[in-house]
Amino acid sequence: MIDAHASVVDASEAFLQAKEKALIQTAQKGDRQAYHALYEMHVKRVYALCYRLTSDQALAEDATQEVFIQLWRKLGNFDGKSRFTTWLHSVTANVTVSYMRKQRGWFQRMFNIEESVAEFELAESSSAEVDLESYIVRLPERARMVFVLHAIEGYRHEEIADMLNIALGTSKSQFHRAKQLMKEWMGYGDE
């Protein structure tokens, strides 16, 4: 039996990939309209990753803008050997981490892993059911960045250590810290 729905989905994805490939090739030649179309296709995904890494709407918006500025400059480096979304994801993570380093107080935030409890309480939802995203936002910055990059985005600890300019053991311990805090907040503290 032929699954018509699966065929439609496959055809739709193939069409989008072909459209994206054509836009990339045209944008690589300097076409701003093609670049704008790529922007429209990917801005929400880029912003979502920036927000997960920064946990701050204004910083995420600024980082998203910086990603697309860098993307315009680096688009010629995309060789098509991987999916564009994979490459864009890597660019987004690297640019966002670099952007955060440049921000005033970054080192203070990065190394002050004991964030204010009052700040966490403000971020906490009053409802009994809180989505994972709200827990991630509550994490101290370094633990959040490691957690997002490892658990959500799939980077290895070695890659994260290089990206954040931290020791491999620090990446692993911050990931463990993030998991422990989230378990505690979700009510699974002693498991």
C-alpha positions in Angstrom: 0.0 0.0 0.0 1.3 3.4 -0.9 1.3 6.0 1.8 0.1 9.1 -0.1 0.7 11.4 2.9 4.4 10.3 3.2 4.9 10.9 -0.6 3.4 14.4 -0.3 5.7 15.2 2.7 8.8 13.8 0.8 7.9 15.8 -2.3 7.3 18.9 -0.3 10.7 18.6 1.6 12.5 17.9 -1.7 10.9 21.0 -3.2 12.0 23.1 -0.2 15.5 21.8 -0.3 15.8 22.5 -4.1 14.4 26.0 -3.5 16.8 26.6 -0.6 19.7 25.4 -2.7 18.8 27.8 -5.5 18.5 30.6 -3.1 21.9 29.8 -1.5 23.6 29.8 -4.9 22.0 33.0 -5.9 22.7 34.7 -2.5 26.4 33.5 -2.8 26.6 35.6 -5.9 25.5 38.7 -3.9 21.7 38.7 -4.6 20.1 40.5 -1.7 16.6 39.3 -2.5 17.7 35.7 -2.3 19.5 36.3 0.9 16.4 38.0 2.3 14.4 34.9 1.4 16.9 32.7 3.2 16.6 35.0 6.2 12.8 34.6 6.2 13.1 30.9 5.9 15.5 30.6 8.9 15.1 33.6 11.2 12.8 31.9 13.7 15.0 28.9 14.1 18.1 31.1 14.5 16.3 33.3 17.1 15.1 30.2 19.0 18.7 28.9 19.4 20.0 32.4 20.3 17.3 32.7 22.9 18.1 29.3 24.4 21.7 30.3 24.7 21.2 33.9 26.1 17.9 33.5 27.9 17.3 37.2 27.3 15.0 38.5 24.5 17.1 41.6 23.8 20.4 39.7 23.7 18.8 37.0 21.5 17.5 39.6 19.1 20.9 41.3 18.9 22.6 37.9 18.5 20.2 36.9 15.8 21.0 40.1 13.9 24.7 39.4 14.3 24.3 35.9 13.0 22.7 37.1 9.8 25.3 39.8 9.4 28.0 37.1 9.7 26.0 34.8 7.5 26.0 37.3 4.7 29.8 37.5 5.0 30.4 33.8 5.3 27.8 32.5 2.9 30.5 32.0 0.3 32.2 29.5 2.7 29.1 27.1 2.5 30.2 24.3 0.2 27.0 22.3 0.2 28.7 19.1 1.7 26.3 19.3 4.6 22.8 20.5 4.9 22.5 24.3 5.0 20.5 24.1 8.3 23.3 22.1 9.9 25.9 24.7 8.8 23.7 27.6 9.8 23.1 26.0 13.2 26.9 25.8 13.8 27.4 29.4 12.6 24.5 30.5 15.0 26.0 28.8 18.0 29.5 30.1 17.4 28.4 33.7 16.6 26.0 33.8 19.6 28.7 32.6 22.0 31.2 35.2 20.5 28.5 37.9 20.8 27.9 37.1 24.4 31.6 37.3 25.2 31.6 40.8 23.8 28.8 42.0 26.0 29.5 44.0 29.1 29.6 41.9 32.1 29.9 38.6 30.2 32.7 37.3 32.4 30.9 38.3 35.5 27.8 36.5 34.3 29.8 33.5 33.0 31.8 32.9 36.1 29.1 33.8 38.7 27.3 30.5 38.4 25.3 31.2 41.6 22.6 33.4 40.0 20.1 35.3 42.2 17.4 33.1 43.5 15.0 36.0 43.2 15.7 36.2 39.5 14.8 32.5 39.2 11.6 33.0 41.1 10.6 35.8 38.7 11.1 33.5 35.8 9.1 30.7 37.4 5.6 30.2 36.0 2.7 30.2 38.5 1.1 27.2 36.8 1.8 23.7 37.9 2.8 22.6 34.4 5.9 24.5 33.2 7.5 23.6 29.9 11.2 22.6 29.6 12.0 26.0 28.0 11.1 27.8 31.2 13.5 25.6 33.2 16.3 26.1 30.7 15.9 29.9 31.0 16.3 29.6 34.8 19.7 27.9 34.6 22.8 29.9 35.4 24.3 31.1 32.1 27.3 28.7 31.8 25.2 25.7 32.8 22.5 26.8 30.4 24.8 27.3 27.5 26.4 23.8 28.0 23.0 22.2 28.5 21.5 23.7 25.3 24.6 23.0 23.2 24.9 19.4 24.4 21.4 18.1 25.2 19.4 20.1 22.7 21.8 20.9 19.9 23.8 17.7 20.0 27.3 19.1 20.4 30.0 16.9 22.0 31.6 18.2 25.2 34.9 18.6 23.3 33.3 20.9 20.8 31.5 22.9 23.6 34.8 23.3 25.5 36.4 24.7 22.4 33.4 27.0 21.7 33.2 28.4 25.2 37.0 28.3 25.8 36.5 26.2 28.9 38.1 22.9 30.0 36.4 19.6 28.9 35.7 18.7 32.6 34.1 22.1 33.1 31.7 21.4 30.2 30.8 18.0 31.7 30.3 19.4 35.2 28.2 22.3 34.0 26.0 19.8 32.1 25.7 17.7 35.2 24.8 20.8 37.2 22.2 21.8 34.8 20.6 18.4 34.9 20.6 18.4 38.7 19.0 21.8 38.9 16.3 20.9 36.4 15.6 17.7 38.2 15.3 19.6 41.5 13.0 22.2 40.0 10.8 19.5 38.4 10.5 17.7 41.8 12.8 14.8 41.0 15.6 16.0 43.3 16.7 12.8 45.0 16.3 10.4 42.2 
